[in-house]
Amino acid sequence: MSAATEPAPAPAPPPAATGSALGQSVRDSMVVAKRNLIRMSRIPEMLLFAVIQPVMFVILFTYVFGGSIQVGGSTSPDVYKNFLMAGIFAQTVTFATAGAGAGIADDMHKGLIDRFRSLPMARGAVLTGRTVADLVQTSITLAVLAVVALIVGWRPGYAEPTNLGKILGGFGLLLLLGYAFTWIGALIGLSVRTPEAATSGGLVWLFPVTFISNAFVDSSRMTPWLRHIADWNPFSATVQACRTLFGDPGVSTSTAWPMQHPVWASLIYSVLIVVVFRTLAVRKYRSATA
């Protein structure tokens, strides 16, 4: 009599998901961010040039325009120097947008995005990882710029008392604005064919946004129609919030809501920009790589 045949083992169940879709997206984003940070570390001139430009702006505006522009009825170079720095900080974090757009356009042009598509990863992680890496680079640039500003004479609390918490809050708002604008750069990078076009397209809209504002001059001295644009400019809200938190001179007397509540206005503007342009950028990414 033959031995009884043992039943075949049941097939193993499929592996359980290791986490939620959100958790997977976060992990994928961090992997992409790490990849971009390693790439940046291997091309140090990228960070070097990102630092040199804002340092040049600080020196040129401080010593060329200082004493020529009136702030609060004063033409003192020291007053303008402390008035200026919040605007230079904000300009620095927003100009990083052009580099972000060019980097994404370069990845698209080289076919790297197609390779990412072949991997089991969240679609939005490619863009999120890139923007997070750019935020780290912007943070380094901003830290170096703050040291340079202190060297040339910027002093937090020059006009109004402040403290370390408020100063750190001001820099937090700057980084949030820079991150928000990076998503605009991402959308531009996905919408053009070459990195050169992304760089040009990224700068075309940045110049009016940064200069039709309260960054370099007191908006109350502008013509009425231009002053309204400047007062409601999201860029101006962050500059005004930083001046308030840093205790810098030039706090606006405008009755426009963003100028009366600059910290809240800066937060609201930045969050809205992230929500709107991240949605548009991810949608464009999916259609561009479909």
C-alpha positions as protocol buffer text, in pm:
chain_id: "A"
residue {
  index: 1
  type: MET
  ca { x: 0 y: 0 z: 0 }
}
residue {
  index: 2
  type: SER
  ca { x: 149 y: 330 z: -106 }
}
residue {
  index: 3
  type: ALA
  ca { x: 208 y: 611 z: 137 }
}
residue {
  index: 4
  type: ALA
  ca { x: -54 y: 880 z: 153 }
}
residue {
  index: 5
  type: THR
  ca { x: 29 y: 1177 z: -62 }
}
residue {
  index: 6
  type: GLU
  ca { x: 76 y: 1498 z: 135 }
}
residue {
  index: 7
  type: PRO
  ca { x: -135 y: 1793 z: 18 }
}
residue {
  index: 8
  type: ALA
  ca { x: 49 y: 2069 z: -170 }
}
residue {
  index: 9
  type: PRO
  ca { x: 126 y: 2372 z: 45 }
}
residue {
  index: 10
  type: ALA
  ca { x: -109 y: 2666 z: 3 }
}
residue {
  index: 11
  type: PRO
  ca { x: 33 y: 2960 z: -194 }
}
residue {
  index: 12
  type: ALA
  ca { x: 183 y: 3228 z: 25 }
}
residue {
  index: 13
  type: PRO
  ca { x: -36 y: 3534 z: 65 }
}
residue {
  index: 14
  type: PRO
  ca { x: 82 y: 3850 z: -104 }
}
residue {
  index: 15
  type: PRO
  ca { x: 301 y: 4067 z: 121 }
}
residue {
  index: 16
  type: ALA
  ca { x: 106 y: 4320 z: 321 }
}
residue {
  index: 17
  type: ALA
  ca { x: 149 y: 4681 z: 245 }
}
residue {
  index: 18
  type: THR
  ca { x: 427 y: 4825 z: 458 }
}
residue {
  index: 19
  type: GLY
  ca { x: 249 y: 5153 z: 509 }
}
residue {
  index: 20
  type: SER
  ca { x: -9 y: 5392 z: 384 }
}
residue {
  index: 21
  type: ALA
  ca { x: 9 y: 5560 z: 45 }
}
residue {
  index: 22
  type: LEU
  ca { x: 110 y: 5882 z: 219 }
}
residue {
  index: 23
  type: GLY
  ca { x: 393 y: 5708 z: 403 }
}
residue {
  index: 24
  type: GLN
  ca { x: 515 y: 5551 z: 80 }
}
residue {
  index: 25
  type: SER
  ca { x: 505 y: 5889 z: -93 }
}
residue {
  index: 26
  type: VAL
  ca { x: 708 y: 6047 z: 188 }
}
residue {
  index: 27
  type: ARG
  ca { x: 972 y: 5772 z: 172 }
}
residue {
  index: 28
  type: ASP
  ca { x: 997 y: 5798 z: -205 }
}
residue {
  index: 29
  type: SER
  ca { x: 1025 y: 6175 z: -184 }
}
residue {
  index: 30
  type: MET
  ca { x: 1311 y: 6150 z: 65 }
}
residue {
  index: 31
  type: VAL
  ca { x: 1495 y: 5905 z: -161 }
}
residue {
  index: 32
  type: VAL
  ca { x: 1468 y: 6145 z: -454 }
}
residue {
  index: 33
  type: ALA
  ca { x: 1569 y: 6437 z: -231 }
}
residue {
  index: 34
  type: LYS
  ca { x: 1878 y: 6244 z: -118 }
}
residue {
  index: 35
  type: ARG
  ca { x: 1967 y: 6174 z: -479 }
}
residue {
  index: 36
  type: ASN
  ca { x: 1948 y: 6541 z: -566 }
}
residue {
  index: 37
  type: LEU
  ca { x: 2147 y: 6648 z: -260 }
}
residue {
  index: 38
  type: ILE
  ca { x: 2424 y: 6402 z: -348 }
}
residue {
  index: 39
  type: ARG
  ca { x: 2425 y: 6541 z: -701 }
}
residue {
  index: 40
  type: MET
  ca { x: 2450 y: 6897 z: -568 }
}
residue {
  index: 41
  type: SER
  ca { x: 2740 y: 6802 z: -339 }
}
residue {
  index: 42
  type: ARG
  ca { x: 2929 y: 6669 z: -642 }
}
residue {
  index: 43
  type: ILE
  ca { x: 2881 y: 6998 z: -828 }
}
residue {
  index: 44
  type: PRO
  ca { x: 2991 y: 7254 z: -564 }
}
residue {
  index: 45
  type: GLU
  ca { x: 2990 y: 7540 z: -814 }
}
residue {
  index: 46
  type: MET
  ca { x: 2609 y: 7523 z: -812 }
}
residue {
  index: 47
  type: LEU
  ca { x: 2602 y: 7623 z: -444 }
}
residue {
  index: 48
  type: LEU
  ca { x: 2889 y: 7869 z: -492 }
}
residue {
  index: 49
  type: PHE
  ca { x: 2710 y: 8064 z: -765 }
}
residue {
  index: 50
  type: ALA
  ca { x: 2384 y: 8049 z: -568 }
}
residue {
  index: 51
  type: VAL
  ca { x: 2563 y: 8223 z: -280 }
}
residue {
  index: 52
  type: ILE
  ca { x: 2762 y: 8478 z: -483 }
}
residue {
  index: 53
  type: GLN
  ca { x: 2462 y: 8643 z: -651 }
}
residue {
  index: 54
  type: PRO
  ca { x: 2273 y: 8747 z: -333 }
}
residue {
  index: 55
  type: VAL
  ca { x: 2600 y: 8858 z: -169 }
}
residue {
  index: 56
  type: MET
  ca { x: 2658 y: 9086 z: -466 }
}
residue {
  index: 57
  type: PHE
  ca { x: 2305 y: 9226 z: -427 }
}
residue {
  index: 58
  type: VAL
  ca { x: 2369 y: 9298 z: -60 }
}
residue {
  index: 59
  type: ILE
  ca { x: 2694 y: 9482 z: -129 }
}
residue {
  index: 60
  type: LEU
  ca { x: 2566 y: 9674 z: -433 }
}
residue {
  index: 61
  type: PHE
  ca { x: 2236 y: 9785 z: -282 }
}
residue {
  index: 62
  type: THR
  ca { x: 2395 y: 9870 z: 52 }
}
residue {
  index: 63
  type: TYR
  ca { x: 2679 y: 10084 z: -78 }
}
residue {
  index: 64
  type: VAL
  ca { x: 2534 y: 10214 z: -406 }
}
residue {
  index: 65
  type: PHE
  ca { x: 2179 y: 10301 z: -297 }
}
residue {
  index: 66
  type: GLY
  ca { x: 2240 y: 10352 z: 74 }
}
residue {
  index: 67
  type: GLY
  ca { x: 2193 y: 10720 z: 152 }
}
residue {
  index: 68
  type: SER
  ca { x: 2004 y: 10784 z: -173 }
}
residue {
  index: 69
  type: ILE
  ca { x: 1669 y: 10622 z: -88 }
}
residue {
  index: 70
  type: GLN
  ca { x: 1441 y: 10765 z: 176 }
}
residue {
  index: 71
  type: VAL
  ca { x: 1290 y: 10533 z: 435 }
}
residue {
  index: 72
  type: GLY
  ca { x: 1050 y: 10680 z: 691 }
}
residue {
  index: 73
  type: GLY
  ca { x: 1170 y: 11031 z: 618 }
}
residue {
  index: 74
  type: SER
  ca { x: 1537 y: 10939 z: 665 }
}
residue {
  index: 75
  type: THR
  ca { x: 1813 y: 10895 z: 407 }
}
residue {
  index: 76
  type: SER
  ca { x: 2057 y: 10748 z: 659 }
}
residue {
  index: 77
  type: PRO
  ca { x: 2264 y: 10464 z: 506 }
}
residue {
  index: 78
  type: ASP
  ca { x: 2222 y: 10264 z: 828 }
}
residue {
  index: 79
  type: VAL
  ca { x: 1844 y: 10294 z: 815 }
}
residue {
  index: 80
  type: TYR
  ca { x: 1831 y: 10183 z: 451 }
}
residue {
  index: 81
  type: LYS
  ca { x: 2076 y: 9900 z: 519 }
}
residue {
  index: 82
  type: ASN
  ca { x: 1849 y: 9753 z: 786 }
}
residue {
  index: 83
  type: PHE
  ca { x: 1538 y: 9824 z: 578 }
}
residue {
  index: 84
  type: LEU
  ca { x: 1691 y: 9646 z: 279 }
}
residue {
  index: 85
  type: MET
  ca { x: 1791 y: 9312 z: 428 }
}
residue {
  index: 86
  type: ALA
  ca { x: 1443 y: 9158 z: 456 }
}
residue {
  index: 87
  type: GLY
  ca { x: 1393 y: 9234 z: 86 }
}
residue {
  index: 88
  type: ILE
  ca { x: 1727 y: 9081 z: -12 }
}
residue {
  index: 89
  type: PHE
  ca { x: 1654 y: 8769 z: 192 }
}
residue {
  index: 90
  type: ALA
  ca { x: 1315 y: 8730 z: 24 }
}
residue {
  index: 91
  type: GLN
  ca { x: 1461 y: 8792 z: -321 }
}
residue {
  index: 92
  type: THR
  ca { x: 1725 y: 8526 z: -260 }
}
residue {
  index: 93
  type: VAL
  ca { x: 1479 y: 8251 z: -171 }
}
residue {
  index: 94
  type: THR
  ca { x: 1252 y: 8335 z: -465 }
}
residue {
  index: 95
  type: PHE
  ca { x: 1529 y: 8353 z: -725 }
}
residue {
  index: 96
  type: ALA
  ca { x: 1611 y: 7990 z: -640 }
}
residue {
  index: 97
  type: THR
  ca { x: 1292 y: 7913 z: -834 }
}
residue {
  index: 98
  type: ALA
  ca { x: 1471 y: 7953 z: -1167 }
}
residue {
  index: 99
  type: GLY
  ca { x: 1729 y: 7690 z: -1072 }
}
residue {
  index: 100
  type: ALA
  ca { x: 1460 y: 7447 z: -962 }
}
residue {
  index: 101
  type: GLY
  ca { x: 1276 y: 7481 z: -1290 }
}
residue {
  index: 102
  type: ALA
  ca { x: 1596 y: 7436 z: -1490 }
}
residue {
  index: 103
  type: GLY
  ca { x: 1687 y: 7122 z: -1293 }
}
residue {
  index: 104
  type: ILE
  ca { x: 1352 y: 6959 z: -1358 }
}
residue {
  index: 105
  type: ALA
  ca { x: 1364 y: 7055 z: -1725 }
}
residue {
  index: 106
  type: ASP
  ca { x: 1712 y: 6902 z: -1746 }
}
residue {
  index: 107
  type: ASP
  ca { x: 1589 y: 6575 z: -1593 }
}
residue {
  index: 108
  type: MET
  ca { x: 1303 y: 6568 z: -1844 }
}
residue {
  index: 109
  type: HIS
  ca { x: 1538 y: 6646 z: -2133 }
}
residue {
  index: 110
  type: LYS
  ca { x: 1783 y: 6368 z: -2038 }
}
residue {
  index: 111
  type: GLY
  ca { x: 1511 y: 6108 z: -1994 }
}
residue {
  index: 112
  type: LEU
  ca { x: 1570 y: 6062 z: -1622 }
}
residue {
  index: 113
  type: ILE
  ca { x: 1200 y: 6107 z: -1553 }
}
residue {
  index: 114
  type: ASP
  ca { x: 1124 y: 5811 z: -1781 }
}
residue {
  index: 115
  type: ARG
  ca { x: 1355 y: 5593 z: -1571 }
}
residue {
  index: 116
  type: PHE
  ca { x: 1176 y: 5704 z: -1255 }
}
residue {
  index: 117
  type: ARG
  ca { x: 847 y: 5603 z: -1416 }
}
residue {
  index: 118
  type: SER
  ca { x: 968 y: 5245 z: -1447 }
}
residue {
  index: 119
  type: LEU
  ca { x: 1009 y: 5220 z: -1069 }
}
residue {
  index: 120
  type: PRO
  ca { x: 729 y: 5138 z: -822 }
}
residue {
  index: 121
  type: MET
  ca { x: 719 y: 5483 z: -666 }
}
residue {
  index: 122
  type: ALA
  ca { x: 468 y: 5757 z: -605 }
}
residue {
  index: 123
  type: ARG
  ca { x: 440 y: 5987 z: -906 }
}
residue {
  index: 124
  type: GLY
  ca { x: 447 y: 6309 z: -706 }
}
residue {
  index: 125
  type: ALA
  ca { x: 759 y: 6197 z: -518 }
}
residue {
  index: 126
  type: VAL
  ca { x: 989 y: 6297 z: -804 }
}
residue {
  index: 127
  type: LEU
  ca { x: 880 y: 6660 z: -785 }
}
residue {
  index: 128
  type: THR
  ca { x: 849 y: 6670 z: -406 }
}
residue {
  index: 129
  type: GLY
  ca { x: 1197 y: 6526 z: -363 }
}
residue {
  index: 130
  type: ARG
  ca { x: 1340 y: 6782 z: -601 }
}
residue {
  index: 131
  type: THR
  ca { x: 1174 y: 7075 z: -426 }
}
residue {
  index: 132
  type: VAL
  ca { x: 1285 y: 6951 z: -82 }
}
residue {
  index: 133
  type: ALA
  ca { x: 1647 y: 6926 z: -205 }
}
residue {
  index: 134
  type: ASP
  ca { x: 1622 y: 7280 z: -344 }
}
residue {
  index: 135
  type: LEU
  ca { x: 1487 y: 7395 z: -7 }
}
residue {
  index: 136
  type: VAL
  ca { x: 1796 y: 7255 z: 167 }
}
residue {
  index: 137
  type: GLN
  ca { x: 2022 y: 7440 z: -78 }
}
residue {
  index: 138
  type: THR
  ca { x: 1823 y: 7760 z: -25 }
}
residue {
  index: 139
  type: SER
  ca { x: 1859 y: 7721 z: 353 }
}
residue {
  index: 140
  type: ILE
  ca { x: 2237 y: 7704 z: 320 }
}
residue {
  index: 141
  type: THR
  ca { x: 2242 y: 8008 z: 93 }
}
residue {
  index: 142
  type: LEU
  ca { x: 2019 y: 8202 z: 332 }
}
residue {
  index: 143
  type: ALA
  ca { x: 2243 y: 8117 z: 629 }
}
residue {
  index: 144
  type: VAL
  ca { x: 2553 y: 8242 z: 446 }
}
residue {
  index: 145
  type: LEU
  ca { x: 2368 y: 8555 z: 337 }
}
residue {
  index: 146
  type: ALA
  ca { x: 2259 y: 8630 z: 696 }
}
residue {
  index: 147
  type: VAL
  ca { x: 2624 y: 8618 z: 806 }
}
residue {
  index: 148
  type: VAL
  ca { x: 2722 y: 8857 z: 525 }
}
residue {
  index: 149
  type: ALA
  ca { x: 2435 y: 9088 z: 622 }
}
residue {
  index: 150
  type: LEU
  ca { x: 2562 y: 9099 z: 980 }
}
residue {
  index: 151
  type: ILE
  ca { x: 2911 y: 9178 z: 854 }
}
residue {
  index: 152
  type: VAL
  ca { x: 2794 y: 9478 z: 647 }
}
residue {
  index: 153
  type: GLY
  ca { x: 2590 y: 9618 z: 938 }
}
residue {
  index: 154
  type: TRP
  ca { x: 2246 y: 9456 z: 954 }
}
residue {
  index: 155
  type: ARG
  ca { x: 2128 y: 9446 z: 1313 }
}
residue {
  index: 156
  type: PRO
  ca { x: 1799 y: 9271 z: 1410 }
}
residue {
  index: 157
  type: GLY
  ca { x: 1611 y: 9495 z: 1650 }
}
residue {
  index: 158
  type: TYR
  ca { x: 1747 y: 9811 z: 1490 }
}
residue {
  index: 159
  type: ALA
  ca { x: 1406 y: 9987 z: 1496 }
}
residue {
  index: 160
  type: GLU
  ca { x: 1193 y: 9774 z: 1730 }
}
residue {
  index: 161
  type: PRO
  ca { x: 1284 y: 9521 z: 2003 }
}
residue {
  index: 162
  type: THR
  ca { x: 1285 y: 9160 z: 1889 }
}
residue {
  index: 163
  type: ASN
  ca { x: 1402 y: 8820 z: 2012 }
}
residue {
  index: 164
  type: LEU
  ca { x: 1551 y: 8498 z: 1880 }
}
residue {
  index: 165
  type: GLY
  ca { x: 1211 y: 8332 z: 1840 }
}
residue {
  index: 166
  type: LYS
  ca { x: 1082 y: 8611 z: 1618 }
}
residue {
  index: 167
  type: ILE
  ca { x: 1402 y: 8614 z: 1412 }
}
residue {
  index: 168
  type: LEU
  ca { x: 1381 y: 8239 z: 1353 }
}
residue {
  index: 169
  type: GLY
  ca { x: 1012 y: 8280 z: 1268 }
}
residue {
  index: 170
  type: GLY
  ca { x: 1105 y: 8537 z: 1004 }
}
residue {
  index: 171
  type: PHE
  ca { x: 1354 y: 8301 z: 844 }
}
residue {
  index: 172
  type: GLY
  ca { x: 1092 y: 8026 z: 858 }
}
residue {
  index: 173
  type: LEU
  ca { x: 851 y: 8244 z: 660 }
}
residue {
  index: 174
  type: LEU
  ca { x: 1126 y: 8313 z: 407 }
}
residue {
  index: 175
  type: LEU
  ca { x: 1192 y: 7943 z: 355 }
}
residue {
  index: 176
  type: LEU
  ca { x: 821 y: 7872 z: 326 }
}
residue {
  index: 177
  type: LEU
  ca { x: 790 y: 8138 z: 57 }
}
residue {
  index: 178
  type: GLY
  ca { x: 1093 y: 7997 z: -124 }
}
residue {
  index: 179
  type: TYR
  ca { x: 945 y: 7646 z: -111 }
}
residue {
  index: 180
  type: ALA
  ca { x: 612 y: 7775 z: -243 }
}
residue {
  index: 181
  type: PHE
  ca { x: 775 y: 7957 z: -534 }
}
residue {
  index: 182
  type: THR
  ca { x: 981 y: 7646 z: -613 }
}
residue {
  index: 183
  type: TRP
  ca { x: 658 y: 7473 z: -712 }
}
residue {
  index: 184
  type: ILE
  ca { x: 597 y: 7751 z: -964 }
}
residue {
  index: 185
  type: GLY
  ca { x: 945 y: 7679 z: -1099 }
}
residue {
  index: 186
  type: ALA
  ca { x: 862 y: 7308 z: -1114 }
}
residue {
  index: 187
  type: LEU
  ca { x: 555 y: 7379 z: -1326 }
}
residue {
  index: 188
  type: ILE
  ca { x: 760 y: 7597 z: -1560 }
}
residue {
  index: 189
  type: GLY
  ca { x: 1030 y: 7329 z: -1586 }
}
residue {
  index: 190
  type: LEU
  ca { x: 770 y: 7072 z: -1688 }
}
residue {
  index: 191
  type: SER
  ca { x: 613 y: 7306 z: -1942 }
}
residue {
  index: 192
  type: VAL
  ca { x: 921 y: 7391 z: -2152 }
}
residue {
  index: 193
  type: ARG
  ca { x: 1151 y: 7184 z: -2368 }
}
residue {
  index: 194
  type: THR
  ca { x: 1499 y: 7285 z: -2253 }
}
residue {
  index: 195
  type: PRO
  ca { x: 1673 y: 7390 z: -1929 }
}
residue {
  index: 196
  type: GLU
  ca { x: 1768 y: 7721 z: -2092 }
}
residue {
  index: 197
  type: ALA
  ca { x: 1403 y: 7799 z: -2158 }
}
residue {
  index: 198
  type: ALA
  ca { x: 1318 y: 7708 z: -1798 }
}
residue {
  index: 199
  type: THR
  ca { x: 1582 y: 7948 z: -1664 }
}
residue {
  index: 200
  type: SER
  ca { x: 1458 y: 8232 z: -1885 }
}
residue {
  index: 201
  type: GLY
  ca { x: 1094 y: 8158 z: -1808 }
}
residue {
  index: 202
  type: GLY
  ca { x: 1170 y: 8143 z: -1438 }
}
residue {
  index: 203
  type: LEU
  ca { x: 1328 y: 8488 z: -1434 }
}
residue {
  index: 204
  type: VAL
  ca { x: 1078 y: 8669 z: -1656 }
}
residue {
  index: 205
  type: TRP
  ca { x: 801 y: 8670 z: -1394 }
}
residue {
  index: 206
  type: LEU
  ca { x: 1033 y: 8697 z: -1092 }
}
residue {
  index: 207
  type: PHE
  ca { x: 1161 y: 9044 z: -1174 }
}
residue {
  index: 208
  type: PRO
  ca { x: 823 y: 9221 z: -1165 }
}
residue {
  index: 209
  type: VAL
  ca { x: 716 y: 9020 z: -858 }
}
residue {
  index: 210
  type: THR
  ca { x: 1027 y: 9118 z: -662 }
}
residue {
  index: 211
  type: PHE
  ca { x: 1065 y: 9477 z: -781 }
}
residue {
  index: 212
  type: ILE
  ca { x: 697 y: 9584 z: -776 }
}
residue {
  index: 213
  type: SER
  ca { x: 703 y: 9536 z: -402 }
}
residue {
  index: 214
  type: ASN
  ca { x: 822 y: 9692 z: -80 }
}
residue {
  index: 215
  type: ALA
  ca { x: 1154 y: 9503 z: -91 }
}
residue {
  index: 216
  type: PHE
  ca { x: 1383 y: 9786 z: -200 }
}
residue {
  index: 217
  type: VAL
  ca { x: 1175 y: 10102 z: -164 }
}
residue {
  index: 218
  type: ASP
  ca { x: 892 y: 10221 z: 59 }
}
residue {
  index: 219
  type: SER
  ca { x: 572 y: 10135 z: -131 }
}
residue {
  index: 220
  type: SER
  ca { x: 399 y: 10446 z: 8 }
}
residue {
  index: 221
  type: ARG
  ca { x: 613 y: 10655 z: -227 }
}
residue {
  index: 222
  type: MET
  ca { x: 481 y: 10475 z: -537 }
}
residue {
  index: 223
  type: THR
  ca { x: 197 y: 10600 z: -756 }
}
residue {
  index: 224
  type: PRO
  ca { x: -143 y: 10485 z: -617 }
}
residue {
  index: 225
  type: TRP
  ca { x: -216 y: 10208 z: -870 }
}
residue {
  index: 226
  type: LEU
  ca { x: 135 y: 10064 z: -836 }
}
residue {
  index: 227
  type: ARG
  ca { x: 122 y: 10090 z: -457 }
}
residue {
  index: 228
  type: HIS
  ca { x: -194 y: 9875 z: -447 }
}
residue {
  index: 229
  type: ILE
  ca { x: -22 y: 9606 z: -653 }
}
residue {
  index: 230
  type: ALA
  ca { x: 283 y: 9616 z: -428 }
}
residue {
  index: 231
  type: ASP
  ca { x: 76 y: 9604 z: -107 }
}
residue {
  index: 232
  type: TRP
  ca { x: -116 y: 9295 z: -221 }
}
residue {
  index: 233
  type: ASN
  ca { x: 188 y: 9119 z: -364 }
}
residue {
  index: 234
  type: PRO
  ca { x: 257 y: 8790 z: -177 }
}
residue {
  index: 235
  type: PHE
  ca { x: 626 y: 8873 z: -193 }
}
residue {
  index: 236
  type: SER
  ca { x: 561 y: 9206 z: -17 }
}
residue {
  index: 237
  type: ALA
  ca { x: 367 y: 9030 z: 259 }
}
residue {
  index: 238
  type: THR
  ca { x: 664 y: 8811 z: 346 }
}
residue {
  index: 239
  type: VAL
  ca { x: 905 y: 9106 z: 333 }
}
residue {
  index: 240
  type: GLN
  ca { x: 676 y: 9306 z: 562 }
}
residue {
  index: 241
  type: ALA
  ca { x: 638 y: 9010 z: 800 }
}
residue {
  index: 242
  type: CYS
  ca { x: 1016 y: 8973 z: 822 }
}
residue {
  index: 243
  type: ARG
  ca { x: 1065 y: 9343 z: 892 }
}
residue {
  index: 244
  type: THR
  ca { x: 810 y: 9317 z: 1170 }
}
residue {
  index: 245
  type: LEU
  ca { x: 970 y: 9006 z: 1321 }
}
residue {
  index: 246
  type: PHE
  ca { x: 1329 y: 9126 z: 1273 }
}
residue {
  index: 247
  type: GLY
  ca { x: 1252 y: 9469 z: 1420 }
}
residue {
  index: 248
  type: ASP
  ca { x: 1376 y: 9640 z: 1103 }
}
residue {
  index: 249
  type: PRO
  ca { x: 1276 y: 9992 z: 997 }
}
residue {
  index: 250
  type: GLY
  ca { x: 1020 y: 10058 z: 725 }
}
residue {
  index: 251
  type: VAL
  ca { x: 712 y: 9884 z: 869 }
}
residue {
  index: 252
  type: SER
  ca { x: 430 y: 9992 z: 637 }
}
residue {
  index: 253
  type: THR
  ca { x: 147 y: 10224 z: 735 }
}
residue {
  index: 254
  type: SER
  ca { x: -68 y: 10099 z: 445 }
}
residue {
  index: 255
  type: THR
  ca { x: -428 y: 10008 z: 524 }
}
residue {
  index: 256
  type: ALA
  ca { x: -414 y: 9703 z: 292 }
}
residue {
  index: 257
  type: TRP
  ca { x: -491 y: 9383 z: 485 }
}
residue {
  index: 258
  type: PRO
  ca { x: -161 y: 9206 z: 397 }
}
residue {
  index: 259
  type: MET
  ca { x: 36 y: 9504 z: 527 }
}
residue {
  index: 260
  type: GLN
  ca { x: -169 y: 9523 z: 849 }
}
residue {
  index: 261
  type: HIS
  ca { x: -142 y: 9147 z: 915 }
}
residue {
  index: 262
  type: PRO
  ca { x: 178 y: 9052 z: 729 }
}
residue {
  index: 263
  type: VAL
  ca { x: 261 y: 8733 z: 921 }
}
residue {
  index: 264
  type: TRP
  ca { x: -81 y: 8579 z: 861 }
}
residue {
  index: 265
  type: ALA
  ca { x: -84 y: 8708 z: 502 }
}
residue {
  index: 266
  type: SER
  ca { x: 256 y: 8553 z: 435 }
}
residue {
  index: 267
  type: LEU
  ca { x: 147 y: 8215 z: 574 }
}
residue {
  index: 268
  type: ILE
  ca { x: -181 y: 8215 z: 382 }
}
residue {
  index: 269
  type: TYR
  ca { x: -22 y: 8322 z: 54 }
}
residue {
  index: 270
  type: SER
  ca { x: 258 y: 8063 z: 77 }
}
residue {
  index: 271
  type: VAL
  ca { x: 28 y: 7773 z: 167 }
}
residue {
  index: 272
  type: LEU
  ca { x: -213 y: 7863 z: -114 }
}
residue {
  index: 273
  type: ILE
  ca { x: 72 y: 7879 z: -366 }
}
residue {
  index: 274
  type: VAL
  ca { x: 198 y: 7536 z: -255 }
}
residue {
  index: 275
  type: VAL
  ca { x: -149 y: 7379 z: -278 }
}
residue {
  index: 276
  type: VAL
  ca { x: -235 y: 7529 z: -618 }
}
residue {
  index: 277
  type: PHE
  ca { x: 97 y: 7491 z: -796 }
}
residue {
  index: 278
  type: ARG
  ca { x: 182 y: 7150 z: -652 }
}
residue {
  index: 279
  type: THR
  ca { x: -150 y: 7024 z: -782 }
}
residue {
  index: 280
  type: LEU
  ca { x: -86 y: 7176 z: -1125 }
}
residue {
  index: 281
  type: ALA
  ca { x: 275 y: 7055 z: -1137 }
}
residue {
  index: 282
  type: VAL
  ca { x: 191 y: 6694 z: -1043 }
}
residue {
  index: 283
  type: ARG
  ca { x: -91 y: 6692 z: -1299 }
}
residue {
  index: 284
  type: LYS
  ca { x: 147 y: 6830 z: -1564 }
}
residue {
  index: 285
  type: TYR
  ca { x: 408 y: 6571 z: -1466 }
}
residue {
  index: 286
  type: ARG
  ca { x: 164 y: 6287 z: -1512 }
}
residue {
  index: 287
  type: SER
  ca { x: 50 y: 6409 z: -1853 }
}
residue {
  index: 288
  type: ALA
  ca { x: 403 y: 6491 z: -1968 }
}
residue {
  index: 289
  type: THR
  ca { x: 529 y: 6145 z: -1882 }
}
residue {
  index: 290
  type: ALA
  ca { x: 220 y: 5946 z: -1978 }
}
